[in-house]
Amino acid sequence: MCLAIPGKIESIEHQYGGLVRMAKVVFGGIRKEASLEMVPQAKAGDYVLVHVGVAISIIDEEEAQKTFSYLEGIGELEELMPPKEHRGQD
């Protein structure tokens, strides 16, 4: 199943000689990079839906929380979670 996962933009940087805007996005405690090329107006603190490493839309916090909770409940977030032996450790 192809899903877009909600996350919060923690920071933004320009890569590849300033040509590509990339964000550090937090998904339930896990940080991953995502391209912001499809949402050029996105800024730090915004919630975005990310599909295969690309932010595809900006959503509000309430919608992000609802979607994340639903996906967690149906077991679709396993790849974003740390291995069980590392959960709760940082």
Biotite code that builds the C-alpha atoms (Angstrom):
import biotite.structure as struc

atoms = struc.array([
    struc.Atom([0.000, 0.000, 0.000], chain_id="A", res_id=1, res_name="MET", atom_name="CA", element="C"),
    struc.Atom([1.289, 3.467, -0.831], chain_id="A", res_id=2, res_name="CYS", atom_name="CA", element="C"),
    struc.Atom([0.809, 5.928, 1.997], chain_id="A", res_id=3, res_name="LEU", atom_name="CA", element="C"),
    struc.Atom([1.669, 9.515, 2.759], chain_id="A", res_id=4, res_name="ALA", atom_name="CA", element="C"),
    struc.Atom([2.811, 9.850, 6.364], chain_id="A", res_id=5, res_name="ILE", atom_name="CA", element="C"),
    struc.Atom([2.265, 13.054, 8.383], chain_id="A", res_id=6, res_name="PRO", atom_name="CA", element="C"),
    struc.Atom([5.259, 14.681, 10.020], chain_id="A", res_id=7, res_name="GLY", atom_name="CA", element="C"),
    struc.Atom([6.397, 18.014, 11.416], chain_id="A", res_id=8, res_name="LYS", atom_name="CA", element="C"),
    struc.Atom([9.151, 20.006, 9.721], chain_id="A", res_id=9, res_name="ILE", atom_name="CA", element="C"),
    struc.Atom([11.946, 20.503, 12.226], chain_id="A", res_id=10, res_name="GLU", atom_name="CA", element="C"),
    struc.Atom([14.400, 22.356, 9.990], chain_id="A", res_id=11, res_name="SER", atom_name="CA", element="C"),
    struc.Atom([15.020, 23.257, 6.360], chain_id="A", res_id=12, res_name="ILE", atom_name="CA", element="C"),
    struc.Atom([18.249, 23.434, 4.412], chain_id="A", res_id=13, res_name="GLU", atom_name="CA", element="C"),
    struc.Atom([19.259, 23.881, 0.805], chain_id="A", res_id=14, res_name="HIS", atom_name="CA", element="C"),
    struc.Atom([21.249, 21.070, -0.769], chain_id="A", res_id=15, res_name="GLN", atom_name="CA", element="C"),
    struc.Atom([22.913, 20.438, -4.111], chain_id="A", res_id=16, res_name="TYR", atom_name="CA", element="C"),
    struc.Atom([24.370, 23.905, -4.419], chain_id="A", res_id=17, res_name="GLY", atom_name="CA", element="C"),
    struc.Atom([21.241, 25.566, -3.054], chain_id="A", res_id=18, res_name="GLY", atom_name="CA", element="C"),
    struc.Atom([18.982, 24.077, -5.739], chain_id="A", res_id=19, res_name="LEU", atom_name="CA", element="C"),
    struc.Atom([16.894, 21.695, -3.617], chain_id="A", res_id=20, res_name="VAL", atom_name="CA", element="C"),
    struc.Atom([15.032, 22.499, -0.382], chain_id="A", res_id=21, res_name="ARG", atom_name="CA", element="C"),
    struc.Atom([15.208, 19.577, 2.005], chain_id="A", res_id=22, res_name="MET", atom_name="CA", element="C"),
    struc.Atom([13.617, 19.284, 5.429], chain_id="A", res_id=23, res_name="ALA", atom_name="CA", element="C"),
    struc.Atom([14.268, 17.258, 8.539], chain_id="A", res_id=24, res_name="LYS", atom_name="CA", element="C"),
    struc.Atom([10.796, 15.923, 9.305], chain_id="A", res_id=25, res_name="VAL", atom_name="CA", element="C"),
    struc.Atom([9.798, 14.281, 12.600], chain_id="A", res_id=26, res_name="VAL", atom_name="CA", element="C"),
    struc.Atom([7.453, 11.289, 12.435], chain_id="A", res_id=27, res_name="PHE", atom_name="CA", element="C"),
    struc.Atom([6.525, 10.176, 15.935], chain_id="A", res_id=28, res_name="GLY", atom_name="CA", element="C"),
    struc.Atom([10.057, 10.735, 17.245], chain_id="A", res_id=29, res_name="GLY", atom_name="CA", element="C"),
    struc.Atom([11.899, 9.475, 14.150], chain_id="A", res_id=30, res_name="ILE", atom_name="CA", element="C"),
    struc.Atom([13.642, 12.043, 11.925], chain_id="A", res_id=31, res_name="ARG", atom_name="CA", element="C"),
    struc.Atom([13.949, 11.621, 8.178], chain_id="A", res_id=32, res_name="LYS", atom_name="CA", element="C"),
    struc.Atom([14.740, 13.879, 5.260], chain_id="A", res_id=33, res_name="GLU", atom_name="CA", element="C"),
    struc.Atom([12.091, 14.941, 2.767], chain_id="A", res_id=34, res_name="ALA", atom_name="CA", element="C"),
    struc.Atom([12.175, 17.108, -0.316], chain_id="A", res_id=35, res_name="SER", atom_name="CA", element="C"),
    struc.Atom([10.077, 20.289, -0.181], chain_id="A", res_id=36, res_name="LEU", atom_name="CA", element="C"),
    struc.Atom([10.055, 20.844, -3.937], chain_id="A", res_id=37, res_name="GLU", atom_name="CA", element="C"),
    struc.Atom([6.291, 20.179, -4.215], chain_id="A", res_id=38, res_name="MET", atom_name="CA", element="C"),
    struc.Atom([5.457, 22.489, -1.292], chain_id="A", res_id=39, res_name="VAL", atom_name="CA", element="C"),
    struc.Atom([7.734, 25.517, -1.744], chain_id="A", res_id=40, res_name="PRO", atom_name="CA", element="C"),
    struc.Atom([5.725, 27.553, 0.798], chain_id="A", res_id=41, res_name="GLN", atom_name="CA", element="C"),
    struc.Atom([6.410, 25.031, 3.618], chain_id="A", res_id=42, res_name="ALA", atom_name="CA", element="C"),
    struc.Atom([8.329, 26.328, 6.619], chain_id="A", res_id=43, res_name="LYS", atom_name="CA", element="C"),
    struc.Atom([9.754, 24.974, 9.865], chain_id="A", res_id=44, res_name="ALA", atom_name="CA", element="C"),
    struc.Atom([6.929, 24.050, 12.230], chain_id="A", res_id=45, res_name="GLY", atom_name="CA", element="C"),
    struc.Atom([4.498, 23.094, 9.443], chain_id="A", res_id=46, res_name="ASP", atom_name="CA", element="C"),
    struc.Atom([2.987, 19.627, 9.248], chain_id="A", res_id=47, res_name="TYR", atom_name="CA", element="C"),
    struc.Atom([3.335, 17.900, 5.882], chain_id="A", res_id=48, res_name="VAL", atom_name="CA", element="C"),
    struc.Atom([2.277, 14.640, 4.288], chain_id="A", res_id=49, res_name="LEU", atom_name="CA", element="C"),
    struc.Atom([5.352, 12.796, 3.004], chain_id="A", res_id=50, res_name="VAL", atom_name="CA", element="C"),
    struc.Atom([5.258, 10.114, 0.319], chain_id="A", res_id=51, res_name="HIS", atom_name="CA", element="C"),
    struc.Atom([8.470, 8.304, -0.701], chain_id="A", res_id=52, res_name="VAL", atom_name="CA", element="C"),
    struc.Atom([10.670, 11.104, 0.642], chain_id="A", res_id=53, res_name="GLY", atom_name="CA", element="C"),
    struc.Atom([8.718, 13.984, -0.894], chain_id="A", res_id=54, res_name="VAL", atom_name="CA", element="C"),
    struc.Atom([6.410, 16.327, 1.027], chain_id="A", res_id=55, res_name="ALA", atom_name="CA", element="C"),
    struc.Atom([3.262, 16.453, -1.091], chain_id="A", res_id=56, res_name="ILE", atom_name="CA", element="C"),
    struc.Atom([1.012, 18.768, 0.936], chain_id="A", res_id=57, res_name="SER", atom_name="CA", element="C"),
    struc.Atom([0.809, 20.903, 4.058], chain_id="A", res_id=58, res_name="ILE", atom_name="CA", element="C"),
    struc.Atom([-1.809, 19.916, 6.646], chain_id="A", res_id=59, res_name="ILE", atom_name="CA", element="C"),
    struc.Atom([-2.859, 21.240, 10.038], chain_id="A", res_id=60, res_name="ASP", atom_name="CA", element="C"),
    struc.Atom([-1.677, 19.700, 13.300], chain_id="A", res_id=61, res_name="GLU", atom_name="CA", element="C"),
    struc.Atom([-5.051, 18.162, 14.165], chain_id="A", res_id=62, res_name="GLU", atom_name="CA", element="C"),
    struc.Atom([-5.262, 16.331, 10.839], chain_id="A", res_id=63, res_name="GLU", atom_name="CA", element="C"),
    struc.Atom([-1.641, 15.184, 11.192], chain_id="A", res_id=64, res_name="ALA", atom_name="CA", element="C"),
    struc.Atom([-2.307, 13.732, 14.664], chain_id="A", res_id=65, res_name="GLN", atom_name="CA", element="C"),
    struc.Atom([-5.490, 11.963, 13.538], chain_id="A", res_id=66, res_name="LYS", atom_name="CA", element="C"),
    struc.Atom([-3.808, 10.448, 10.497], chain_id="A", res_id=67, res_name="THR", atom_name="CA", element="C"),
    struc.Atom([-0.697, 9.372, 12.424], chain_id="A", res_id=68, res_name="PHE", atom_name="CA", element="C"),
    struc.Atom([-2.829, 7.726, 15.139], chain_id="A", res_id=69, res_name="SER", atom_name="CA", element="C"),
    struc.Atom([-4.896, 5.883, 12.536], chain_id="A", res_id=70, res_name="TYR", atom_name="CA", element="C"),
    struc.Atom([-1.821, 4.620, 10.665], chain_id="A", res_id=71, res_name="LEU", atom_name="CA", element="C"),
    struc.Atom([-0.198, 3.547, 13.925], chain_id="A", res_id=72, res_name="GLU", atom_name="CA", element="C"),
    struc.Atom([-3.373, 1.685, 14.903], chain_id="A", res_id=73, res_name="GLY", atom_name="CA", element="C"),
    struc.Atom([-3.458, -0.345, 11.694], chain_id="A", res_id=74, res_name="ILE", atom_name="CA", element="C"),
    struc.Atom([0.256, -1.150, 11.851], chain_id="A", res_id=75, res_name="GLY", atom_name="CA", element="C"),
    struc.Atom([1.361, 0.897, 8.855], chain_id="A", res_id=76, res_name="GLU", atom_name="CA", element="C"),
    struc.Atom([4.182, 2.756, 10.631], chain_id="A", res_id=77, res_name="LEU", atom_name="CA", element="C"),
    struc.Atom([6.575, -0.112, 11.360], chain_id="A", res_id=78, res_name="GLU", atom_name="CA", element="C"),
    struc.Atom([9.302, 1.188, 9.033], chain_id="A", res_id=79, res_name="GLU", atom_name="CA", element="C"),
    struc.Atom([9.323, 4.521, 10.881], chain_id="A", res_id=80, res_name="LEU", atom_name="CA", element="C"),
    struc.Atom([9.707, 2.977, 14.312], chain_id="A", res_id=81, res_name="MET", atom_name="CA", element="C"),
    struc.Atom([13.103, 2.120, 15.798], chain_id="A", res_id=82, res_name="PRO", atom_name="CA", element="C"),
    struc.Atom([13.794, -1.567, 16.463], chain_id="A", res_id=83, res_name="PRO", atom_name="CA", element="C"),
    struc.Atom([12.065, -2.710, 19.655], chain_id="A", res_id=84, res_name="LYS", atom_name="CA", element="C"),
    struc.Atom([15.370, -3.071, 21.492], chain_id="A", res_id=85, res_name="GLU", atom_name="CA", element="C"),
    struc.Atom([16.112, 0.638, 20.860], chain_id="A", res_id=86, res_name="HIS", atom_name="CA", element="C"),
    struc.Atom([12.717, 2.165, 21.633], chain_id="A", res_id=87, res_name="ARG", atom_name="CA", element="C"),
    struc.Atom([12.816, 4.667, 24.445], chain_id="A", res_id=88, res_name="GLY", atom_name="CA", element="C"),
    struc.Atom([16.591, 5.043, 24.170], chain_id="A", res_id=89, res_name="GLN", atom_name="CA", element="C"),
    struc.Atom([18.334, 8.016, 22.562], chain_id="A", res_id=90, res_name="ASP", atom_name="CA", element="C"),
])
